[in-house]
Amino acid sequence: MAMRLWVDHRPAVAEGLIGLGADELRGGPLRPGDRIRVVGEVLEKRASSSGAPRGTIRVRLRTLHQHDAEVQHMIATILVPTRPV
């Protein structure tokens, strides 16, 4: 459910995003009726070393329930297109 929220409401990127992997994936219990939200934070950005018009970002995604307790945490590495300078 958290990934669906992220995919449906992430920042719009013209050429799309490609997930390269995830680290620190941790989860906790949810109960019937819980409401969740996903909070994303860009931790790092890196341009392609080949000069290609793409780069990678590392994003911390936290899933919180209605009482703001963390029920999932992961750091994802994502391939993204870059803008011309």
C-alpha positions as CSV (number, residue, x, y, z in Angstrom):
1,M,0.0,0.0,0.0
2,A,2.8,2.4,0.8
3,M,4.5,1.8,-2.6
4,R,1.1,2.5,-4.3
5,L,0.9,5.8,-2.5
6,W,4.4,6.8,-3.5
7,V,3.8,5.8,-7.2
8,D,0.5,7.6,-7.3
9,H,1.6,10.8,-5.6
10,R,5.4,11.2,-6.2
11,P,6.8,14.2,-7.9
12,A,6.0,14.1,-11.6
13,V,9.0,13.3,-13.8
14,A,8.6,13.7,-17.5
15,E,10.5,10.5,-18.5
16,G,9.7,8.5,-15.5
17,L,11.7,6.9,-12.7
18,I,13.4,3.5,-12.5
19,G,14.0,1.9,-9.1
20,L,17.5,0.5,-8.7
21,G,17.3,-1.0,-5.2
22,A,16.4,-0.4,-1.6
23,D,18.4,-0.4,1.6
24,E,17.4,-0.4,5.3
25,L,13.9,-1.8,4.5
26,R,12.1,-2.2,7.9
27,G,8.5,-2.6,8.7
28,G,6.1,-2.8,11.6
29,P,2.5,-3.9,12.2
30,L,-0.6,-2.2,10.8
31,R,-4.1,-2.8,12.2
32,P,-7.4,-2.8,10.3
33,G,-8.6,0.7,9.9
34,D,-5.2,2.4,10.2
35,R,-4.6,5.3,7.9
36,I,-1.1,5.6,6.4
37,R,0.8,8.3,4.6
38,V,4.3,8.3,2.9
39,V,6.9,11.0,3.5
40,G,9.8,11.2,1.1
41,E,13.1,13.0,1.6
42,V,15.9,13.3,-1.0
43,L,19.2,12.4,0.7
44,E,21.6,12.6,-2.1
45,K,21.8,13.3,-5.9
46,R,24.5,12.2,-8.3
47,A,24.9,13.0,-12.0
48,S,25.9,10.2,-14.4
49,S,29.7,9.9,-14.7
50,S,29.3,9.1,-18.4
51,G,27.7,12.5,-19.1
52,A,24.4,10.8,-20.0
53,P,21.2,12.9,-19.3
54,R,20.4,10.9,-16.2
55,G,21.6,10.5,-12.6
56,T,20.6,8.8,-9.4
57,I,18.9,10.0,-6.2
58,R,18.7,8.3,-2.9
59,V,15.4,8.9,-1.2
60,R,14.3,8.0,2.4
61,L,10.6,6.9,2.3
62,R,8.9,6.7,5.7
63,T,5.4,5.3,6.1
64,L,3.5,6.7,9.1
65,H,0.1,5.8,10.5
66,Q,-2.6,8.2,11.8
67,H,-0.7,8.7,15.1
68,D,2.6,9.5,13.2
69,A,4.3,6.4,14.3
70,E,6.7,4.9,11.7
71,V,5.4,1.6,10.3
72,Q,7.8,1.3,7.4
73,H,11.2,2.8,6.5
74,M,13.4,2.4,3.5
75,I,16.1,4.2,1.5
76,A,15.6,3.8,-2.3
77,T,18.1,4.4,-5.1
78,I,16.3,5.7,-8.2
79,L,17.5,6.5,-11.7
80,V,16.1,9.8,-12.9
81,P,16.4,12.0,-16.0
82,T,18.4,15.2,-15.5
83,R,17.6,18.7,-16.8
84,P,20.0,20.4,-19.2
85,V,22.1,23.0,-17.5
